[in-house]
Amino acid sequence: MPYILDNIRNSSKMHKVHSTVKRRNATMACDSCRHAKTRCTRIPNESMCFRCSQRKEVCTFFRVPKKRGPRPRRQLFNSLAETIAILNATSNEPCPQKNNEKHFCHPGCIIR
């Protein structure tokens, strides 16, 4: 039983040590951490994260974050108008050059 109590006391000391050091999250994971799906923890005053420094990798941030939120309505309406125009231009009849797979005579050309 004393062994368990010692472990509890030691773990609480370790928790205190770790809680005093403020861990600063990276605003975005580096490419290597993102690929490995691991937490990216930047080293203070360094240009690399902890994982990359341990693995002796170059810590890069080439990935551009995706834009969030809905698409602007104007873009949505323009793409819908283009799609409708293509569908209206498409006839239900198959293209006369249906034997040529690489043939593309007009937008929405149906090859059957």
PyMOL CGO cylinders between C-alpha atoms (Angstrom):
from pymol import cmd
from pymol.cgo import CYLINDER

trace = [
    CYLINDER, 0.00, 0.00, 0.00, 2.80, 2.52, 0.70, 0.3, 1, 1, 1, 1, 1, 1,
    CYLINDER, 2.80, 2.52, 0.70, 4.03, 1.97, -2.86, 0.3, 1, 1, 1, 1, 1, 1,
    CYLINDER, 4.03, 1.97, -2.86, 0.70, 3.19, -4.27, 0.3, 1, 1, 1, 1, 1, 1,
    CYLINDER, 0.70, 3.19, -4.27, 0.71, 6.25, -2.00, 0.3, 1, 1, 1, 1, 1, 1,
    CYLINDER, 0.71, 6.25, -2.00, 4.26, 7.10, -3.09, 0.3, 1, 1, 1, 1, 1, 1,
    CYLINDER, 4.26, 7.10, -3.09, 3.20, 6.88, -6.73, 0.3, 1, 1, 1, 1, 1, 1,
    CYLINDER, 3.20, 6.88, -6.73, 0.22, 9.15, -6.07, 0.3, 1, 1, 1, 1, 1, 1,
    CYLINDER, 0.22, 9.15, -6.07, 2.44, 11.69, -4.29, 0.3, 1, 1, 1, 1, 1, 1,
    CYLINDER, 2.44, 11.69, -4.29, 5.02, 11.56, -7.08, 0.3, 1, 1, 1, 1, 1, 1,
    CYLINDER, 5.02, 11.56, -7.08, 2.41, 11.94, -9.78, 0.3, 1, 1, 1, 1, 1, 1,
    CYLINDER, 2.41, 11.94, -9.78, 0.92, 14.97, -8.02, 0.3, 1, 1, 1, 1, 1, 1,
    CYLINDER, 0.92, 14.97, -8.02, 4.41, 16.51, -7.84, 0.3, 1, 1, 1, 1, 1, 1,
    CYLINDER, 4.41, 16.51, -7.84, 4.89, 15.84, -11.55, 0.3, 1, 1, 1, 1, 1, 1,
    CYLINDER, 4.89, 15.84, -11.55, 1.51, 17.41, -12.25, 0.3, 1, 1, 1, 1, 1, 1,
    CYLINDER, 1.51, 17.41, -12.25, 2.55, 20.53, -10.34, 0.3, 1, 1, 1, 1, 1, 1,
    CYLINDER, 2.55, 20.53, -10.34, 5.79, 20.75, -12.29, 0.3, 1, 1, 1, 1, 1, 1,
    CYLINDER, 5.79, 20.75, -12.29, 4.00, 20.41, -15.62, 0.3, 1, 1, 1, 1, 1, 1,
    CYLINDER, 4.00, 20.41, -15.62, 1.19, 22.76, -14.66, 0.3, 1, 1, 1, 1, 1, 1,
    CYLINDER, 1.19, 22.76, -14.66, 3.64, 25.57, -13.82, 0.3, 1, 1, 1, 1, 1, 1,
    CYLINDER, 3.64, 25.57, -13.82, 5.11, 25.42, -17.32, 0.3, 1, 1, 1, 1, 1, 1,
    CYLINDER, 5.11, 25.42, -17.32, 2.63, 27.09, -19.62, 0.3, 1, 1, 1, 1, 1, 1,
    CYLINDER, 2.63, 27.09, -19.62, 2.12, 25.01, -22.70, 0.3, 1, 1, 1, 1, 1, 1,
    CYLINDER, 2.12, 25.01, -22.70, 1.51, 27.18, -25.74, 0.3, 1, 1, 1, 1, 1, 1,
    CYLINDER, 1.51, 27.18, -25.74, -0.42, 25.56, -28.56, 0.3, 1, 1, 1, 1, 1, 1,
    CYLINDER, -0.42, 25.56, -28.56, 0.61, 26.18, -32.10, 0.3, 1, 1, 1, 1, 1, 1,
    CYLINDER, 0.61, 26.18, -32.10, -2.06, 28.12, -33.93, 0.3, 1, 1, 1, 1, 1, 1,
    CYLINDER, -2.06, 28.12, -33.93, -1.73, 25.58, -36.70, 0.3, 1, 1, 1, 1, 1, 1,
    CYLINDER, -1.73, 25.58, -36.70, -0.01, 22.18, -36.75, 0.3, 1, 1, 1, 1, 1, 1,
    CYLINDER, -0.01, 22.18, -36.75, 3.12, 21.85, -38.86, 0.3, 1, 1, 1, 1, 1, 1,
    CYLINDER, 3.12, 21.85, -38.86, 2.97, 19.70, -41.99, 0.3, 1, 1, 1, 1, 1, 1,
    CYLINDER, 2.97, 19.70, -41.99, 4.67, 16.72, -40.33, 0.3, 1, 1, 1, 1, 1, 1,
    CYLINDER, 4.67, 16.72, -40.33, 2.39, 16.73, -37.25, 0.3, 1, 1, 1, 1, 1, 1,
    CYLINDER, 2.39, 16.73, -37.25, -0.68, 17.24, -39.42, 0.3, 1, 1, 1, 1, 1, 1,
    CYLINDER, -0.68, 17.24, -39.42, 0.31, 14.26, -41.58, 0.3, 1, 1, 1, 1, 1, 1,
    CYLINDER, 0.31, 14.26, -41.58, 0.89, 12.10, -38.47, 0.3, 1, 1, 1, 1, 1, 1,
    CYLINDER, 0.89, 12.10, -38.47, -2.29, 13.48, -36.82, 0.3, 1, 1, 1, 1, 1, 1,
    CYLINDER, -2.29, 13.48, -36.82, -0.40, 14.31, -33.64, 0.3, 1, 1, 1, 1, 1, 1,
    CYLINDER, -0.40, 14.31, -33.64, -0.36, 17.32, -31.37, 0.3, 1, 1, 1, 1, 1, 1,
    CYLINDER, -0.36, 17.32, -31.37, 2.05, 20.02, -32.54, 0.3, 1, 1, 1, 1, 1, 1,
    CYLINDER, 2.05, 20.02, -32.54, 3.75, 21.70, -29.58, 0.3, 1, 1, 1, 1, 1, 1,
    CYLINDER, 3.75, 21.70, -29.58, 6.07, 24.55, -30.50, 0.3, 1, 1, 1, 1, 1, 1,
    CYLINDER, 6.07, 24.55, -30.50, 9.32, 24.89, -28.57, 0.3, 1, 1, 1, 1, 1, 1,
    CYLINDER, 9.32, 24.89, -28.57, 9.59, 28.37, -26.98, 0.3, 1, 1, 1, 1, 1, 1,
    CYLINDER, 9.59, 28.37, -26.98, 11.99, 30.66, -28.87, 0.3, 1, 1, 1, 1, 1, 1,
    CYLINDER, 11.99, 30.66, -28.87, 12.51, 28.01, -31.56, 0.3, 1, 1, 1, 1, 1, 1,
    CYLINDER, 12.51, 28.01, -31.56, 11.27, 27.80, -35.12, 0.3, 1, 1, 1, 1, 1, 1,
    CYLINDER, 11.27, 27.80, -35.12, 10.26, 24.16, -34.83, 0.3, 1, 1, 1, 1, 1, 1,
    CYLINDER, 10.26, 24.16, -34.83, 7.95, 21.92, -32.84, 0.3, 1, 1, 1, 1, 1, 1,
    CYLINDER, 7.95, 21.92, -32.84, 8.93, 19.30, -30.28, 0.3, 1, 1, 1, 1, 1, 1,
    CYLINDER, 8.93, 19.30, -30.28, 8.12, 16.33, -32.55, 0.3, 1, 1, 1, 1, 1, 1,
    CYLINDER, 8.12, 16.33, -32.55, 10.16, 17.65, -35.49, 0.3, 1, 1, 1, 1, 1, 1,
    CYLINDER, 10.16, 17.65, -35.49, 13.15, 18.42, -33.25, 0.3, 1, 1, 1, 1, 1, 1,
    CYLINDER, 13.15, 18.42, -33.25, 13.10, 14.88, -31.81, 0.3, 1, 1, 1, 1, 1, 1,
    CYLINDER, 13.10, 14.88, -31.81, 12.83, 13.31, -35.26, 0.3, 1, 1, 1, 1, 1, 1,
    CYLINDER, 12.83, 13.31, -35.26, 15.37, 15.79, -36.74, 0.3, 1, 1, 1, 1, 1, 1,
    CYLINDER, 15.37, 15.79, -36.74, 12.88, 16.83, -39.43, 0.3, 1, 1, 1, 1, 1, 1,
    CYLINDER, 12.88, 16.83, -39.43, 12.39, 20.20, -41.02, 0.3, 1, 1, 1, 1, 1, 1,
    CYLINDER, 12.39, 20.20, -41.02, 9.36, 21.86, -39.42, 0.3, 1, 1, 1, 1, 1, 1,
    CYLINDER, 9.36, 21.86, -39.42, 7.39, 23.38, -42.31, 0.3, 1, 1, 1, 1, 1, 1,
    CYLINDER, 7.39, 23.38, -42.31, 4.06, 25.16, -42.58, 0.3, 1, 1, 1, 1, 1, 1,
    CYLINDER, 4.06, 25.16, -42.58, 3.36, 24.98, -46.32, 0.3, 1, 1, 1, 1, 1, 1,
    CYLINDER, 3.36, 24.98, -46.32, -0.30, 23.99, -46.01, 0.3, 1, 1, 1, 1, 1, 1,
    CYLINDER, -0.30, 23.99, -46.01, -2.60, 26.96, -46.48, 0.3, 1, 1, 1, 1, 1, 1,
    CYLINDER, -2.60, 26.96, -46.48, -5.66, 26.78, -44.19, 0.3, 1, 1, 1, 1, 1, 1,
    CYLINDER, -5.66, 26.78, -44.19, -8.99, 26.46, -45.94, 0.3, 1, 1, 1, 1, 1, 1,
    CYLINDER, -8.99, 26.46, -45.94, -11.31, 29.42, -45.92, 0.3, 1, 1, 1, 1, 1, 1,
    CYLINDER, -11.31, 29.42, -45.92, -14.16, 28.89, -43.53, 0.3, 1, 1, 1, 1, 1, 1,
    CYLINDER, -14.16, 28.89, -43.53, -17.78, 29.83, -43.86, 0.3, 1, 1, 1, 1, 1, 1,
    CYLINDER, -17.78, 29.83, -43.86, -20.26, 29.76, -46.69, 0.3, 1, 1, 1, 1, 1, 1,
    CYLINDER, -20.26, 29.76, -46.69, -19.31, 30.66, -50.22, 0.3, 1, 1, 1, 1, 1, 1,
    CYLINDER, -19.31, 30.66, -50.22, -20.24, 34.18, -51.30, 0.3, 1, 1, 1, 1, 1, 1,
    CYLINDER, -20.24, 34.18, -51.30, -23.72, 34.19, -52.85, 0.3, 1, 1, 1, 1, 1, 1,
    CYLINDER, -23.72, 34.19, -52.85, -22.51, 35.80, -56.08, 0.3, 1, 1, 1, 1, 1, 1,
    CYLINDER, -22.51, 35.80, -56.08, -20.15, 32.88, -56.74, 0.3, 1, 1, 1, 1, 1, 1,
    CYLINDER, -20.15, 32.88, -56.74, -22.92, 30.41, -55.97, 0.3, 1, 1, 1, 1, 1, 1,
    CYLINDER, -22.92, 30.41, -55.97, -25.36, 32.08, -58.38, 0.3, 1, 1, 1, 1, 1, 1,
    CYLINDER, -25.36, 32.08, -58.38, -22.74, 32.35, -61.14, 0.3, 1, 1, 1, 1, 1, 1,
    CYLINDER, -22.74, 32.35, -61.14, -21.89, 28.64, -60.91, 0.3, 1, 1, 1, 1, 1, 1,
    CYLINDER, -21.89, 28.64, -60.91, -25.60, 27.74, -60.87, 0.3, 1, 1, 1, 1, 1, 1,
    CYLINDER, -25.60, 27.74, -60.87, -26.23, 29.89, -63.93, 0.3, 1, 1, 1, 1, 1, 1,
    CYLINDER, -26.23, 29.89, -63.93, -23.34, 28.20, -65.77, 0.3, 1, 1, 1, 1, 1, 1,
    CYLINDER, -23.34, 28.20, -65.77, -24.65, 24.74, -64.85, 0.3, 1, 1, 1, 1, 1, 1,
    CYLINDER, -24.65, 24.74, -64.85, -28.18, 25.62, -66.00, 0.3, 1, 1, 1, 1, 1, 1,
    CYLINDER, -28.18, 25.62, -66.00, -26.84, 26.99, -69.30, 0.3, 1, 1, 1, 1, 1, 1,
    CYLINDER, -26.84, 26.99, -69.30, -24.88, 23.78, -69.92, 0.3, 1, 1, 1, 1, 1, 1,
    CYLINDER, -24.88, 23.78, -69.92, -27.89, 21.61, -69.10, 0.3, 1, 1, 1, 1, 1, 1,
    CYLINDER, -27.89, 21.61, -69.10, -30.15, 23.67, -71.38, 0.3, 1, 1, 1, 1, 1, 1,
    CYLINDER, -30.15, 23.67, -71.38, -27.63, 23.33, -74.22, 0.3, 1, 1, 1, 1, 1, 1,
    CYLINDER, -27.63, 23.33, -74.22, -27.54, 19.57, -73.78, 0.3, 1, 1, 1, 1, 1, 1,
    CYLINDER, -27.54, 19.57, -73.78, -29.97, 17.63, -75.89, 0.3, 1, 1, 1, 1, 1, 1,
    CYLINDER, -29.97, 17.63, -75.89, -31.36, 14.26, -74.94, 0.3, 1, 1, 1, 1, 1, 1,
    CYLINDER, -31.36, 14.26, -74.94, -30.15, 12.83, -78.23, 0.3, 1, 1, 1, 1, 1, 1,
    CYLINDER, -30.15, 12.83, -78.23, -26.76, 11.16, -78.23, 0.3, 1, 1, 1, 1, 1, 1,
    CYLINDER, -26.76, 11.16, -78.23, -23.96, 12.87, -80.08, 0.3, 1, 1, 1, 1, 1, 1,
    CYLINDER, -23.96, 12.87, -80.08, -23.52, 11.72, -83.70, 0.3, 1, 1, 1, 1, 1, 1,
    CYLINDER, -23.52, 11.72, -83.70, -19.85, 11.01, -83.04, 0.3, 1, 1, 1, 1, 1, 1,
    CYLINDER, -19.85, 11.01, -83.04, -20.59, 8.65, -80.16, 0.3, 1, 1, 1, 1, 1, 1,
    CYLINDER, -20.59, 8.65, -80.16, -17.91, 6.14, -81.20, 0.3, 1, 1, 1, 1, 1, 1,
    CYLINDER, -17.91, 6.14, -81.20, -15.11, 8.61, -80.50, 0.3, 1, 1, 1, 1, 1, 1,
    CYLINDER, -15.11, 8.61, -80.50, -14.54, 8.63, -76.71, 0.3, 1, 1, 1, 1, 1, 1,
    CYLINDER, -14.54, 8.63, -76.71, -12.35, 11.73, -76.77, 0.3, 1, 1, 1, 1, 1, 1,
    CYLINDER, -12.35, 11.73, -76.77, -14.92, 13.72, -78.72, 0.3, 1, 1, 1, 1, 1, 1,
    CYLINDER, -14.92, 13.72, -78.72, -16.26, 16.88, -77.10, 0.3, 1, 1, 1, 1, 1, 1,
    CYLINDER, -16.26, 16.88, -77.10, -18.30, 18.99, -79.52, 0.3, 1, 1, 1, 1, 1, 1,
    CYLINDER, -18.30, 18.99, -79.52, -20.12, 21.18, -76.98, 0.3, 1, 1, 1, 1, 1, 1,
    CYLINDER, -20.12, 21.18, -76.98, -20.46, 21.61, -73.20, 0.3, 1, 1, 1, 1, 1, 1,
    CYLINDER, -20.46, 21.61, -73.20, -22.62, 18.84, -71.83, 0.3, 1, 1, 1, 1, 1, 1,
    CYLINDER, -22.62, 18.84, -71.83, -22.09, 16.60, -74.87, 0.3, 1, 1, 1, 1, 1, 1,
    CYLINDER, -22.09, 16.60, -74.87, -23.65, 13.21, -74.14, 0.3, 1, 1, 1, 1, 1, 1,
    CYLINDER, -23.65, 13.21, -74.14, -21.71, 10.22, -75.41, 0.3, 1, 1, 1, 1, 1, 1,
    CYLINDER, -21.71, 10.22, -75.41, -23.72, 7.00, -75.21, 0.3, 1, 1, 1, 1, 1, 1,
]
cmd.load_cgo(trace, "trace")
